[in-house]
Amino acid sequence: MKKLIFLILLLSSSAASAERPTMTVQVDPLTTALGFVHVQFETTISDHFSIYAGPSLRLFNGLLNLDDERTFQGYGAEVGLRYFFFGSAPEGWWAQVRGVGAYLIADSDVTDLGGYGSALGGYTAIFDGWFVLSGGLGLQYLDYTVDGLGTSGLAPAAHTTVGFAL
Protein backbone atom coordinates (compact mmCIF):
# COMPACT_ATOMS: atom_id res chain seq x y z
CA MET A 1 0.00 0.00 0.00
CA LYS A 2 2.83 2.43 0.86
CA LYS A 3 4.42 1.74 -2.53
CA LEU A 4 1.14 2.50 -4.29
CA ILE A 5 0.73 5.81 -2.41
CA PHE A 6 4.36 6.71 -3.22
CA LEU A 7 3.80 5.89 -6.91
CA ILE A 8 0.61 8.01 -7.02
CA LEU A 9 2.39 10.95 -5.35
CA LEU A 10 5.33 10.62 -7.74
CA LEU A 11 3.08 10.53 -10.81
CA SER A 12 0.96 13.45 -9.59
CA SER A 13 4.06 15.59 -8.97
CA SER A 14 5.32 14.73 -12.47
CA ALA A 15 1.94 15.69 -13.96
CA ALA A 16 1.93 18.96 -12.02
CA SER A 17 5.35 19.90 -13.40
CA ALA A 18 4.08 19.23 -16.95
CA GLU A 19 1.29 21.82 -16.61
CA ARG A 20 1.51 24.92 -18.77
CA PRO A 21 3.31 27.90 -17.29
CA THR A 22 1.32 30.70 -15.67
CA MET A 23 3.80 33.58 -15.98
CA THR A 24 6.12 35.02 -18.62
CA VAL A 25 8.78 37.71 -18.79
CA GLN A 26 9.24 39.20 -22.27
CA VAL A 27 11.12 42.00 -24.02
CA ASP A 28 10.12 43.64 -27.30
CA PRO A 29 13.00 43.82 -29.84
CA LEU A 30 10.94 45.78 -32.41
CA THR A 31 10.13 48.68 -30.10
CA THR A 32 13.69 48.64 -28.75
CA ALA A 33 14.92 49.23 -32.31
CA LEU A 34 12.47 52.15 -32.48
CA GLY A 35 13.88 53.67 -29.27
CA PHE A 36 11.39 52.29 -26.73
CA VAL A 37 12.39 49.66 -24.16
CA HIS A 38 9.53 47.50 -22.88
CA VAL A 39 9.68 44.61 -20.41
CA GLN A 40 6.41 42.73 -19.87
CA PHE A 41 5.72 40.74 -16.69
CA GLU A 42 2.68 38.62 -17.58
CA THR A 43 0.54 36.40 -15.38
CA THR A 44 -2.55 34.37 -16.16
CA ILE A 45 -5.71 35.23 -14.25
CA SER A 46 -7.81 32.43 -15.79
CA ASP A 47 -7.63 29.95 -18.67
CA HIS A 48 -8.75 32.69 -21.07
CA PHE A 49 -7.14 35.85 -19.64
CA SER A 50 -3.73 37.18 -18.75
CA ILE A 51 -2.56 40.61 -17.65
CA TYR A 52 0.83 42.17 -17.97
CA ALA A 53 2.62 45.26 -16.75
CA GLY A 54 6.07 46.72 -16.99
CA PRO A 55 8.18 49.78 -17.63
CA SER A 56 7.90 51.66 -20.91
CA LEU A 57 11.02 53.73 -21.53
CA ARG A 58 12.00 55.89 -24.49
CA LEU A 59 15.72 56.29 -23.97
CA PHE A 60 17.14 57.10 -27.43
CA ASN A 61 16.22 57.89 -31.01
CA GLY A 62 15.32 54.72 -32.86
CA LEU A 63 16.39 53.39 -36.23
CA LEU A 64 13.73 55.43 -38.05
CA ASN A 65 14.99 58.79 -36.75
CA LEU A 66 18.78 58.44 -36.47
CA ASP A 67 19.35 61.71 -38.36
CA ASP A 68 17.39 63.78 -35.83
CA GLU A 69 19.70 65.99 -33.79
CA ARG A 70 17.04 66.68 -31.15
CA THR A 71 15.80 63.96 -28.87
CA PHE A 72 13.48 63.27 -25.96
CA GLN A 73 13.06 60.65 -23.27
CA GLY A 74 9.93 59.06 -21.90
CA TYR A 75 9.55 57.31 -18.54
CA GLY A 76 6.34 55.40 -17.98
CA ALA A 77 4.46 52.16 -17.59
CA GLU A 78 2.60 49.78 -19.90
CA VAL A 79 -0.33 47.56 -18.92
CA GLY A 80 -2.22 45.09 -21.07
CA LEU A 81 -5.03 42.55 -20.96
CA ARG A 82 -5.01 39.52 -23.28
CA TYR A 83 -7.92 37.22 -24.10
CA PHE A 84 -6.86 33.73 -25.27
CA PHE A 85 -9.49 32.30 -27.62
CA PHE A 86 -8.91 28.63 -26.80
CA GLY A 87 -8.43 28.88 -23.04
CA SER A 88 -4.69 28.21 -23.06
CA ALA A 89 -3.30 31.40 -21.44
CA PRO A 90 -0.46 32.42 -21.70
CA GLU A 91 0.00 30.50 -24.98
CA GLY A 92 -2.01 30.51 -28.20
CA TRP A 93 -4.13 32.92 -30.26
CA TRP A 94 -5.12 36.10 -28.43
CA ALA A 95 -6.66 39.57 -28.68
CA GLN A 96 -5.40 42.33 -26.43
CA VAL A 97 -5.83 45.92 -25.36
CA ARG A 98 -2.92 47.83 -23.90
CA GLY A 99 -2.09 51.30 -22.72
CA VAL A 100 1.04 53.30 -21.97
CA GLY A 101 1.36 56.46 -19.91
CA ALA A 102 4.67 58.33 -19.74
CA TYR A 103 6.37 61.47 -18.51
CA LEU A 104 8.18 63.02 -21.49
CA ILE A 105 11.28 65.24 -21.33
CA ALA A 106 12.68 67.00 -24.41
CA ASP A 107 16.35 67.90 -24.75
CA SER A 108 15.18 71.53 -24.31
CA ASP A 109 13.97 70.58 -20.77
CA VAL A 110 10.32 71.01 -21.85
CA THR A 111 8.15 68.30 -20.25
CA ASP A 112 4.72 66.85 -20.98
CA LEU A 113 2.61 63.76 -20.41
CA GLY A 114 2.12 61.30 -23.27
CA GLY A 115 0.95 57.83 -24.04
CA TYR A 116 -0.90 55.55 -26.36
CA GLY A 117 -3.55 52.86 -26.43
CA SER A 118 -3.87 49.97 -28.85
CA ALA A 119 -5.85 46.87 -29.76
CA LEU A 120 -4.09 43.91 -31.35
CA GLY A 121 -4.48 40.27 -32.28
CA GLY A 122 -1.65 37.75 -32.29
CA TYR A 123 -0.12 34.48 -31.20
CA THR A 124 2.23 33.42 -28.39
CA ALA A 125 4.25 30.20 -28.66
CA ILE A 126 6.11 28.58 -25.76
CA PHE A 127 8.84 26.14 -26.79
CA ASP A 128 10.18 23.43 -24.46
CA GLY A 129 7.98 24.81 -21.69
CA TRP A 130 10.06 27.98 -21.22
CA PHE A 131 11.16 29.84 -24.41
CA VAL A 132 8.54 32.43 -25.47
CA LEU A 133 8.05 34.00 -28.92
CA SER A 134 5.07 36.24 -29.57
CA GLY A 135 3.82 38.50 -32.34
CA GLY A 136 0.75 40.50 -33.24
CA LEU A 137 -0.69 43.35 -35.31
CA GLY A 138 -3.35 45.96 -34.69
CA LEU A 139 -4.15 49.65 -34.47
CA GLN A 140 -3.12 52.31 -31.96
CA TYR A 141 -3.76 55.93 -31.07
CA LEU A 142 -0.65 57.84 -29.98
CA ASP A 143 -0.28 61.15 -28.22
CA TYR A 144 3.44 60.93 -27.54
CA THR A 145 4.76 64.44 -28.23
CA VAL A 146 6.81 67.00 -26.37
CA ASP A 147 8.22 70.30 -27.68
CA GLY A 148 7.48 69.42 -31.32
CA LEU A 149 9.08 65.96 -31.04
CA GLY A 150 7.33 62.60 -31.24
CA THR A 151 4.11 61.63 -32.96
CA SER A 152 0.36 61.86 -32.52
CA GLY A 153 -2.62 60.20 -34.24
CA LEU A 154 -3.75 56.79 -35.47
CA ALA A 155 -1.06 54.34 -36.58
CA PRO A 156 -0.46 50.62 -37.10
CA ALA A 157 0.51 48.71 -33.96
CA ALA A 158 2.89 45.78 -33.81
CA HIS A 159 3.85 43.40 -31.02
CA THR A 160 7.00 41.27 -31.06
CA THR A 161 8.48 39.70 -27.96
CA VAL A 162 11.01 37.13 -26.90
CA GLY A 163 11.34 35.85 -23.35
CA PHE A 164 10.85 32.98 -20.95
CA ALA A 165 7.96 31.31 -19.15
CA LEU A 166 7.75 30.34 -15.48
C-alpha angles and dihedrals in degrees: 000000000000090000091052092050090047091050092049091049091048093050093045092051090050090050091049092054090051092059118113117269120262100203138045137186114206140173126204113230094184095057090042088059087051092053100264122111115205128178116185122204104194130188131178117241095183139347090279104035140057132173129205138189137177147134121302111201131177102197105157144007110281132228092276094058106034092131093059111109093195121068143177138201130221127201117190151109136268126209128182142178121209128196114204110209097209100040096252102121126201091023131055139031114346147170119213146183120205139176137197128198120187144173107232126207122187122207085251088063091249110141135199142157119256143166148141142229128210145177120212144168124212151125135266121202124193115200123201089356094289117045111089128201120173138173140172147160134216147120132292141186114219131195097171105139136127128172093348093311127113130026141283134193140044117331141158115277126214133187124199123162141167124191147109137284128227 
